[in-house]
Amino acid sequence: MTTLYDEYKLIEDELMKCMKCGNCQAVCPVFSVQKTEAGVARGKIALAEAILKGKIDIQDPDIYDRVFDCLVCKSCMQNCPPQVNYDRIVLAMRTAIAKKKGLHPFKKTVFSLLFNHKPLLETGLKAGAMLQGLLTKPTENNQGRTLRFPFGIFDRKRVLPTLAKVPFRDSVSEVIDCEKPQATVAFFTGCSINYLYPQIGNDIIEVLRQNQIKIIIPKDQYCCGIAVFAHGDVTTARQMAKANLDAIERCQADYVVFGCGSCAGTFYHEYLELMRGDDVYEPLAKKCKEKAVEVSQLLMNKVNFTKPVKEVRRTVTYHDSCHLKKTMKVFNEPRRLIQSIPGITFKEMSKPDACCGSGGTYNLTHYETSTAILKNKIEDINKTLADTVVTACPGCLMQIIDGIEQSGSGQEAMHYITLLAKAYRGEANNGH
């Protein structure tokens, strides 16, 4: 199995597609803030070409900084006339850097915990959840926690997610049956729902049960691996992909359902890229891609949707997750679900699919740029005069909650499926 993530020279065919037109500048969130050629896809493609020709050493620290100063949001790919697969280029560069320089010790430890030592990770997170009150306190609107004392890039105003005292998968049965199910789904929870937002997982279960869907939540699932892959650790990303593909295959479900756009995009696209040429796992990746649906796709396109009847009187705006819209091509379905709720007034942002600046760990490694991108998003949200912001990605949710605290108008932020679950339950008619 040889892909461009295994052999950097194979990147050349992708590089040749680029016309150097600069259309990527118009949509790149990093360029919108930094206004430098190095921040945009065209600039990084020029770097990739120079590395391939031996003009630049890939181990140069400055090259490392430039290559990782990218959200991999795929906005540039939507605006590219020759359809350059820029994500392949930047991830191949990161993989080559990781192979040459080795992973940073912190990254190596975290990625090892995610796969090789998951019980140790979960023990640490449970301990952190029990002790988080010592260092953090809930925000006034209880949408997250702020530090009691500043720490590094985390100032006292920055909002952090609450660690779940009990991970979501530990709190629910592996099989949730129903009479006369319309379909059987394997629910891939991802890390954010499992460790940070278990209520989203419970809301997804409630919504699926309201629609007569049998649910299997495999206990042996791992992190989807997108963060690991994005940092160049292809070996661990492949191990995670294989373990998850095996876990999903054992479920023998009709669909694989996701409550996270990034996890969905990873199963739908990245696994096939990682498994290309593998006699066993490439067919499994193809099979999984055919079954992979974000929850709104399932409800709107695959089953008979049960519309809620109770009103939820809120003014709502929706933020498009980059990976959900730009990888999965899902954007109408969440809006249709939101607008199916009686009492909802829907207000579209001017740029609903503009990146929020989260990028997984980008908001940690490039905090200033991430914050500037986020500020633009919050300004767009404020202009809608919505009292509620919804999205399909827990990572985006985390970022937007922080942005509302910094420069918002007191909006409540939630996963859109939580809004639908509230309608089924007949609760919380008014935005706070």
C-alpha positions as CSV (number, residue, x, y, z in Angstrom):
1,M,0.0,0.0,0.0
2,T,1.7,3.2,-1.2
3,T,-0.1,6.5,-1.1
4,L,1.2,10.1,-1.2
5,Y,1.2,9.9,2.6
6,D,3.7,7.2,2.3
7,E,5.8,8.5,-0.5
8,Y,6.1,12.3,-0.8
9,K,7.1,12.3,-4.4
10,L,3.6,11.1,-5.3
11,I,2.3,14.6,-4.5
12,E,3.7,15.9,-7.8
13,D,0.6,15.0,-9.9
14,E,-1.6,17.0,-7.5
15,L,0.7,19.9,-7.5
16,M,0.7,20.1,-11.3
17,K,-3.1,21.0,-11.3
18,C,-2.5,24.3,-9.6
19,M,-2.8,27.3,-12.1
20,K,-1.5,29.8,-9.4
21,C,-4.7,31.9,-10.1
22,G,-5.1,32.9,-6.4
23,N,-8.9,32.2,-6.2
24,C,-8.1,30.5,-2.9
25,Q,-7.4,33.9,-1.4
26,A,-11.0,35.0,-1.6
27,V,-12.2,32.2,0.8
28,C,-9.2,31.3,3.0
29,P,-9.9,32.2,6.6
30,V,-6.2,32.4,7.5
31,F,-5.5,34.7,4.6
32,S,-8.5,36.9,5.5
33,V,-6.7,37.7,8.8
34,Q,-3.0,37.5,8.0
35,K,-3.1,38.9,4.4
36,T,0.1,37.0,3.5
37,E,0.8,34.6,0.6
38,A,2.2,32.0,3.1
39,G,-1.2,31.8,4.7
40,V,-3.1,30.7,1.6
41,A,-3.2,27.4,-0.4
42,R,-1.2,28.8,-3.3
43,G,1.6,29.8,-1.1
44,K,1.8,26.4,0.6
45,I,1.7,24.7,-2.8
46,A,4.7,26.8,-3.8
47,L,6.4,25.5,-0.7
48,A,5.5,21.9,-1.5
49,E,7.0,22.3,-5.0
50,A,10.2,23.8,-3.6
51,I,10.5,20.9,-1.1
52,L,10.0,18.4,-3.9
53,K,12.7,20.0,-6.0
54,G,15.2,20.1,-3.1
55,K,15.3,23.9,-2.9
56,I,14.0,24.0,0.7
57,D,14.7,21.6,3.6
58,I,11.4,20.2,4.9
59,Q,13.0,20.1,8.4
60,D,13.4,23.9,8.4
61,P,11.5,25.2,11.5
62,D,10.0,28.0,9.5
63,I,8.6,25.5,7.0
64,Y,7.0,23.6,9.8
65,D,5.3,26.7,11.1
66,R,3.9,27.6,7.6
67,V,2.7,24.1,6.8
68,F,0.8,23.8,10.1
69,D,-0.7,27.3,9.9
70,C,-3.7,26.0,8.1
71,L,-7.2,24.9,9.3
72,V,-7.6,22.3,6.5
73,C,-11.2,23.7,6.3
74,K,-11.2,22.9,2.5
75,S,-12.7,26.3,1.7
76,C,-10.1,26.8,-1.0
77,M,-11.1,23.5,-2.7
78,Q,-14.6,24.9,-3.2
79,N,-13.2,27.9,-5.0
80,C,-10.6,26.2,-7.1
81,P,-11.2,26.1,-10.9
82,P,-8.8,23.1,-11.6
83,Q,-10.1,21.3,-8.5
84,V,-6.8,20.9,-6.7
85,N,-7.1,18.5,-3.8
86,Y,-5.2,20.8,-1.5
87,D,-6.0,18.7,1.6
88,R,-3.9,15.9,0.1
89,I,-1.0,18.3,-0.4
90,V,-0.9,19.8,3.0
91,L,-1.5,16.5,4.8
92,A,1.2,14.9,2.8
93,M,3.6,17.7,3.7
94,R,2.7,17.3,7.4
95,T,3.2,13.5,7.2
96,A,6.7,14.0,5.5
97,I,7.6,16.4,8.3
98,A,6.5,14.0,11.0
99,K,8.6,11.2,9.4
100,K,11.7,13.4,9.1
101,K,11.6,15.2,12.4
102,G,9.4,12.9,14.4
103,L,6.3,13.9,16.3
104,H,6.5,16.5,19.1
105,P,6.7,14.5,22.4
106,F,3.4,16.0,23.6
107,K,1.6,15.0,20.4
108,K,3.2,11.6,20.5
109,T,1.9,11.1,24.1
110,V,-1.6,12.3,23.4
111,F,-2.0,10.2,20.2
112,S,-0.7,7.1,22.0
113,L,-3.2,7.7,24.8
114,L,-6.0,8.0,22.2
115,F,-5.3,4.6,20.7
116,N,-2.8,2.4,22.6
117,H,-3.7,3.5,26.1
118,K,-7.3,4.5,26.0
119,P,-8.2,3.2,29.5
120,L,-5.5,5.4,30.9
121,L,-6.8,8.4,29.0
122,E,-10.3,7.8,30.3
123,T,-9.1,7.4,33.8
124,G,-7.3,10.7,33.5
125,L,-10.3,12.5,32.0
126,K,-12.6,11.1,34.8
127,A,-10.2,12.4,37.4
128,G,-10.0,15.7,35.6
129,A,-13.8,15.9,35.6
130,M,-13.9,15.3,39.4
131,L,-11.2,18.0,40.1
132,Q,-12.2,20.6,37.4
133,G,-13.9,22.7,40.1
134,L,-10.6,23.5,41.7
135,L,-9.3,25.3,38.6
136,T,-12.4,26.3,36.7
137,K,-15.9,27.6,37.5
138,P,-19.2,27.6,35.4
139,T,-20.0,30.6,33.3
140,E,-23.0,32.7,34.2
141,N,-25.1,31.1,31.5
142,N,-23.7,27.6,32.3
143,Q,-22.5,27.0,28.7
144,G,-19.0,26.1,29.8
145,R,-16.3,26.9,32.3
146,T,-13.7,29.7,32.8
147,L,-10.4,29.4,34.6
148,R,-10.2,30.8,38.1
149,F,-6.6,31.8,37.3
150,P,-5.0,32.6,33.9
151,F,-2.8,29.8,32.5
152,G,-0.7,30.3,29.3
153,I,-3.0,31.1,26.4
154,F,-6.0,30.4,28.5
155,D,-7.1,33.7,30.1
156,R,-9.8,33.9,32.7
157,K,-12.4,34.9,30.2
158,R,-11.9,32.1,27.7
159,V,-14.6,29.5,27.9
160,L,-13.6,25.8,28.1
161,P,-15.9,22.8,27.8
162,T,-17.0,20.9,30.9
163,L,-15.5,17.5,31.2
164,A,-18.2,14.8,31.6
165,K,-18.0,13.0,34.9
166,V,-19.3,9.9,33.2
167,P,-18.4,9.5,29.5
168,F,-21.4,9.1,27.2
169,R,-20.7,5.6,26.1
170,D,-20.4,4.5,29.7
171,S,-23.8,5.9,30.5
172,V,-25.9,4.1,27.8
173,S,-26.6,0.6,26.6
174,E,-24.7,-0.7,23.6
175,V,-28.0,-1.6,21.9
176,I,-31.1,0.6,22.2
177,D,-34.0,-1.3,20.5
178,C,-37.5,-0.3,19.4
179,E,-40.6,-1.9,18.0
180,K,-40.8,-2.1,14.2
181,P,-37.6,-0.1,13.5
182,Q,-37.4,1.8,10.3
183,A,-33.6,1.2,10.2
184,T,-30.7,0.1,12.4
185,V,-27.8,2.5,12.8
186,A,-24.4,2.3,14.3
187,F,-23.9,5.5,16.3
188,F,-20.3,6.7,16.1
189,T,-20.1,9.2,19.0
190,G,-16.6,10.7,18.5
191,C,-14.5,12.1,21.3
192,S,-16.3,15.4,21.9
193,I,-19.8,13.8,22.5
194,N,-18.2,11.0,24.6
195,Y,-16.1,13.2,26.9
196,L,-17.4,16.7,26.7
197,Y,-21.0,16.9,25.5
198,P,-22.8,13.7,26.6
199,Q,-26.1,15.6,26.4
200,I,-25.8,15.8,22.7
201,G,-25.5,12.0,22.6
202,N,-28.6,11.7,24.7
203,D,-30.4,14.1,22.5
204,I,-29.4,12.1,19.4
205,I,-30.7,8.9,21.0
206,E,-34.0,10.6,21.8
207,V,-34.4,12.0,18.3
208,L,-33.6,8.6,16.8
209,R,-36.0,6.8,19.1
210,Q,-38.8,9.3,18.2
211,N,-38.2,8.2,14.6
212,Q,-38.3,4.4,15.4
213,I,-34.7,3.7,14.7
214,K,-32.7,0.9,16.4
215,I,-29.4,2.2,17.7
216,I,-26.1,0.3,18.2
217,I,-23.3,2.2,20.0
218,P,-20.2,0.1,19.7
219,K,-18.2,0.2,22.9
220,D,-15.0,-0.7,21.1
221,Q,-14.9,2.5,18.9
222,Y,-11.9,4.8,19.1
223,C,-11.3,8.5,18.1
224,C,-12.0,8.9,14.4
225,G,-8.4,9.9,14.0
226,I,-8.8,13.2,12.1
227,A,-6.6,15.2,14.6
228,V,-3.9,12.5,14.5
229,F,-4.0,12.4,10.7
230,A,-3.9,16.3,10.5
231,H,-0.7,16.3,12.5
232,G,1.0,13.8,10.2
233,D,0.9,10.7,12.3
234,V,-0.4,8.4,9.5
235,T,0.6,5.2,11.3
236,T,-1.6,5.8,14.3
237,A,-4.4,7.3,12.1
238,R,-4.5,4.0,10.1
239,Q,-4.6,1.9,13.2
240,M,-7.6,3.9,14.5
241,A,-9.3,3.7,11.1
242,K,-8.9,-0.1,11.0
243,A,-10.2,-0.5,14.5
244,N,-13.2,1.7,13.8
245,L,-14.0,0.0,10.5
246,D,-13.9,-3.4,12.3
247,A,-16.1,-2.1,15.1
248,I,-18.7,-0.8,12.6
249,E,-18.6,-3.9,10.4
250,R,-19.4,-6.0,13.5
251,C,-22.6,-4.0,14.0
252,Q,-24.1,-5.0,10.6
253,A,-26.1,-1.8,10.7
254,D,-28.0,-0.2,7.8
255,Y,-26.2,3.1,8.3
256,V,-23.4,4.7,10.4
257,V,-24.7,7.9,11.9
258,F,-22.7,10.8,13.2
259,G,-23.4,13.9,15.4
260,C,-20.1,15.5,14.4
261,G,-19.3,16.8,10.9
262,S,-15.6,16.2,11.3
263,C,-16.1,12.5,12.3
264,A,-18.6,12.0,9.5
265,G,-16.1,13.5,6.9
266,T,-13.3,11.3,8.2
267,F,-15.3,8.1,7.7
268,Y,-16.7,9.4,4.4
269,H,-13.5,10.6,2.8
270,E,-10.3,10.3,4.9
271,Y,-10.6,6.6,5.6
272,L,-10.7,5.8,1.9
273,E,-7.6,7.9,1.4
274,L,-5.8,6.2,4.2
275,M,-6.8,2.7,3.2
276,R,-6.2,3.0,-0.5
277,G,-4.5,-0.1,-1.8
278,D,-5.1,-2.2,1.3
279,D,-6.8,-5.5,0.1
280,V,-8.8,-5.9,3.4
281,Y,-9.6,-2.4,4.6
282,E,-10.1,-0.4,1.3
283,P,-13.3,-2.5,0.6
284,L,-14.4,-1.9,4.2
285,A,-13.7,1.8,3.9
286,K,-15.8,1.9,0.6
287,K,-18.6,0.0,2.3
288,C,-18.5,2.4,5.3
289,K,-18.6,5.4,3.1
290,E,-21.8,4.2,1.5
291,K,-23.4,3.8,4.9
292,A,-22.0,7.0,6.5
293,V,-24.7,9.6,7.1
294,E,-24.8,12.7,9.4
295,V,-28.0,12.5,11.5
296,S,-29.9,15.1,9.5
297,Q,-29.2,13.1,6.3
298,L,-30.6,10.0,7.9
299,L,-33.8,11.8,9.1
300,M,-34.4,13.8,5.9
301,N,-33.3,11.3,3.2
302,K,-33.3,7.8,4.5
303,V,-36.4,7.3,6.8
304,N,-39.8,8.8,7.3
305,F,-39.2,11.8,9.6
306,T,-41.6,12.4,12.5
307,K,-42.1,16.1,12.7
308,P,-42.3,17.7,16.2
309,V,-45.7,19.2,17.1
310,K,-44.7,21.3,20.1
311,E,-43.5,24.9,19.7
312,V,-40.1,26.2,20.4
313,R,-40.2,29.9,20.2
314,R,-36.7,30.9,19.3
315,T,-34.9,33.0,16.6
316,V,-32.2,30.7,15.3
317,T,-29.2,30.9,13.0
318,Y,-27.2,28.0,11.8
319,H,-23.4,27.7,11.3
320,D,-22.1,25.3,8.7
321,S,-19.4,22.9,9.9
322,C,-16.6,23.0,7.3
323,H,-16.2,19.3,7.1
324,L,-19.9,18.6,7.0
325,K,-20.6,21.0,4.1
326,K,-17.3,20.8,2.2
327,T,-16.6,17.1,2.6
328,M,-20.0,15.6,3.1
329,K,-21.9,18.2,1.0
330,V,-24.6,18.4,3.7
331,F,-26.1,21.9,4.2
332,N,-29.8,21.8,3.3
333,E,-30.8,18.9,5.6
334,P,-30.0,20.6,9.0
335,R,-31.8,23.7,7.9
336,R,-34.9,21.6,6.9
337,L,-34.9,20.0,10.3
338,I,-34.5,23.3,12.1
339,Q,-37.3,24.8,10.1
340,S,-39.6,21.8,10.7
341,I,-39.8,22.8,14.4
342,P,-43.0,24.8,15.1
343,G,-42.3,28.3,16.5
344,I,-38.8,28.7,15.1
345,T,-37.9,31.9,13.2
346,F,-34.8,31.1,11.1
347,K,-32.3,33.8,10.2
348,E,-29.5,33.0,7.8
349,M,-26.0,34.6,8.4
350,S,-24.4,36.4,5.5
351,K,-21.6,33.8,5.5
352,P,-22.9,30.8,7.3
353,D,-20.2,28.5,5.9
354,A,-17.3,30.8,6.8
355,C,-14.9,28.9,9.1
356,C,-15.2,29.6,12.8
357,G,-11.4,29.2,13.3
358,S,-11.6,26.1,15.5
359,G,-9.8,23.6,13.2
360,G,-9.5,20.9,15.9
361,T,-6.3,22.0,17.7
362,Y,-5.7,25.1,15.5
363,N,-7.3,27.3,18.2
364,L,-4.6,26.1,20.6
365,T,-1.6,26.3,18.3
366,H,-2.5,29.5,16.5
367,Y,-4.7,31.3,19.1
368,E,-4.4,34.8,17.8
369,T,-5.3,34.0,14.2
370,S,-8.1,31.6,15.4
371,T,-9.6,34.3,17.6
372,A,-9.5,36.9,14.8
373,I,-11.3,34.4,12.5
374,L,-13.8,33.7,15.2
375,K,-14.5,37.4,15.8
376,N,-15.7,37.7,12.2
377,K,-18.0,34.8,12.7
378,I,-19.5,36.2,15.9
379,E,-20.1,39.6,14.2
380,D,-22.0,37.8,11.5
381,I,-24.0,35.9,14.1
382,N,-24.8,39.2,16.0
383,K,-26.1,40.8,12.8
384,T,-28.8,38.2,12.5
385,L,-30.3,39.2,15.9
386,A,-30.8,35.5,16.6
387,D,-31.1,34.4,20.3
388,T,-29.9,30.9,19.5
389,V,-26.9,29.6,17.4
390,V,-26.9,26.0,16.3
391,T,-24.3,23.9,14.5
392,A,-23.7,20.2,13.6
393,C,-20.2,20.0,15.0
394,P,-19.2,19.9,18.7
395,G,-15.8,21.4,17.9
396,C,-17.5,24.4,16.2
397,L,-19.9,24.6,19.2
398,M,-17.0,24.8,21.6
399,Q,-15.4,27.6,19.6
400,I,-18.7,29.6,19.1
401,I,-19.5,29.4,22.8
402,D,-16.1,31.0,23.5
403,G,-16.7,33.6,20.9
404,I,-20.1,34.6,22.3
405,E,-18.5,35.1,25.7
406,Q,-15.8,37.4,24.2
407,S,-17.9,39.5,21.7
408,G,-21.4,38.0,21.3
409,S,-24.8,39.3,22.3
410,G,-25.6,36.7,24.9
411,Q,-26.8,34.1,22.5
412,E,-27.4,30.4,23.5
413,A,-25.4,28.0,21.5
414,M,-26.2,24.3,21.0
415,H,-26.1,21.4,18.6
416,Y,-29.1,21.6,16.2
417,I,-30.2,18.1,17.3
418,T,-30.6,19.4,20.8
419,L,-33.1,22.0,19.5
420,L,-35.0,19.2,17.8
421,A,-34.9,17.1,21.0
422,K,-36.3,20.1,23.0
423,A,-39.2,20.2,20.5
424,Y,-40.0,16.5,21.0
425,R,-39.8,17.0,24.8
426,G,-41.8,20.2,24.7
427,E,-39.4,22.2,26.8
428,A,-37.6,25.5,26.8
429,N,-39.9,27.5,24.6
430,N,-37.9,30.7,24.7
431,G,-34.2,31.5,24.1
432,H,-32.4,32.7,27.2
